[in-house]
Amino acid sequence: MTPSQYNQRVPRPPENCGLERRATAMELSREITQIAKQSGVQAAYNRLLQAEVALGLRKPSLAIYDHAFHIIGGAQKYGLTMGSALSDVFDVTILANKDIRLEQFEDWYGLDLSRCRVKVIRLPYYEERNAFHIDPAFITRDVVNPFHLVSRESGNYDVFVNNSMNEMVCPLSNISVLICHFPERRPKSYFYAHRYAITICNSRYTAEWIEKRWKFSPQRHLYPPVDMEASGGEFPKKKYVLSVARFEPEGTKRQREMVEAFSTLTREWPDIVRGWKFILAGGSLPNNRYLSELENLVARNAAGSIELRVNIPMAELRSLYQEATLFWHLCGLTRKDPSEVEHFGMTTVEAMQNGSVPIVYDGGGLREIVDHGVNGFRVRSGAELIDYTVRLFLDQGLARELGQAARARAGTFSRATFEMKVRTFFAEVLESYRRAA
């Protein structure tokens, strides 16, 4: 917002309006002009935005930002589902740093975003380096903060929602919300997490680490939306073990360890494993060395019984969930850094919604999803993963029983529940915003 743009928005009463309305407009104009002199144009513009909403002159505006919106992922689905749920009340803008279209979001996540718009804010620092992955970790005090461009944009909305775990964006809006999927950075250069009016966390595990690392407590806990339930009831299961996670270049989802575990199964238990297949599905960036290493590992050790399915469409992923008997997820195995342990586990819930039995790492947010021995198993090693898998290969009755319990448990994390809580929360925020005007 430049001073000239601000001056164009300052209310000036029309000549033919009533005396009372004219007096109110003149009073508001004087107030805003005084705020501009004392506190600057942004503060005055924020007051103007609030007045416009309180007077019913327009819908409130809301922007949702994520520096990784151009990459398919669970955190991005969280923010976009929030935007979809709020688009009937707010004028919603999706802020990205790379080219992306609404049609891509709708294809990836099955969301109705027709009432939203996309605005791309290019960051020269990353553009000049031809960086597809926008990594805030590259930015130190020796570099001008490239995310100040996003900060300035945030001041054009009534509500700014930072969905990116990027604490380098300083909010300028009247209402600011930080969605924290995990507090990866400790307070240091360009750290603005404490500047947000509201912090929402995705799990109790994340809340615990926000308090430890940032020394404040999030105001809201809102589990992610999961909507992978099979329409038309249950489907016949096949001898599939499924894993769904992004093929992160750093290997944080532990696909290598799972490939090695299934390779061990095929060598040491050939009769029991015969007919079973391990399928790893997930998104990947171009030129992913880790994915190439996995492809070579699969070809050397278990060609035919292990498949890698990369960047598959939603329809294919749904079919895999419906058909898989077991689901593996080992994010966090052998890791000491709490940020490398699964913060929640959306794909695990997606599998459970389809009656797949989860065998997951015993740590992080996965402990909030899987009750050991009730609706799945939690493990601390590759050996335990193999033991419980063999047990379920041999006992199909137990697999069916745990699969039914998993389906029931997963109902806690439905998209409908998420949307209801989002609408209720933001209705409260909006009502307070209007009253305060």
HELIX and SHEET records of a PDB file:
HELIX    1   1 PRO A    3  ARG A    9  1                                   7    
HELIX    2   2 LEU A   19  SER A   39  1                                  21    
HELIX    3   3 VAL A   41  ALA A   54  1                                  14    
HELIX    4   4 GLY A   74  LEU A   86  1                                  13    
HELIX    5   5 LEU A  102  TYR A  109  1                                   8    
HELIX    6   6 PRO A  124  GLU A  128  1                                   5    
HELIX    7   7 PRO A  136  PHE A  138  5                                   3    
HELIX    8   8 HIS A  148  SER A  154  1                                   7    
HELIX    9   9 ALA A  193  ARG A  195  5                                   3    
HELIX   10  10 ARG A  204  TRP A  214  1                                  11    
HELIX   11  11 GLN A  255  GLU A  268  1                                  14    
HELIX   12  12 PRO A  270  VAL A  273  1                                   4    
HELIX   13  13 ARG A  289  ASN A  301  1                                  13    
HELIX   14  14 MET A  314  GLU A  323  1                                  10    
HELIX   15  15 PRO A  338  GLU A  340  5                                   3    
HELIX   16  16 MET A  346  GLN A  353  1                                   8    
HELIX   17  17 GLY A  364  GLU A  368  5                                   5    
HELIX   18  18 GLY A  382  LEU A  394  1                                  13    
HELIX   19  19 GLN A  396  ALA A  410  1                                  15    
HELIX   20  20 GLY A  411  PHE A  413  5                                   3    
HELIX   21  21 ARG A  415  ALA A  436  1                                  22    
SHEET    1   A 7 ARG A 117  VAL A 120  0                                        
SHEET    2   A 7 ASP A  91  ALA A  96  1                                        
SHEET    3   A 7 SER A  61  TYR A  65  1                                        
SHEET    4   A 7 VAL A 159  ASN A 162  1                                        
SHEET    5   A 7 ILE A 175  CYS A 180  1                                        
SHEET    6   A 7 ILE A 198  CYS A 201  1                                        
SHEET    7   A 7 ARG A 220  HIS A 221  1                                        
SHEET    1   B 6 ILE A 306  VAL A 310  0                                        
SHEET    2   B 6 LYS A 277  GLY A 282  1                                        
SHEET    3   B 6 LYS A 238  VAL A 244  1                                        
SHEET    4   B 6 ALA A 324  HIS A 329  1                                        
SHEET    5   B 6 VAL A 357  TYR A 361  1                                        
SHEET    6   B 6 PHE A 377  VAL A 379  1                                        
END                                                                             
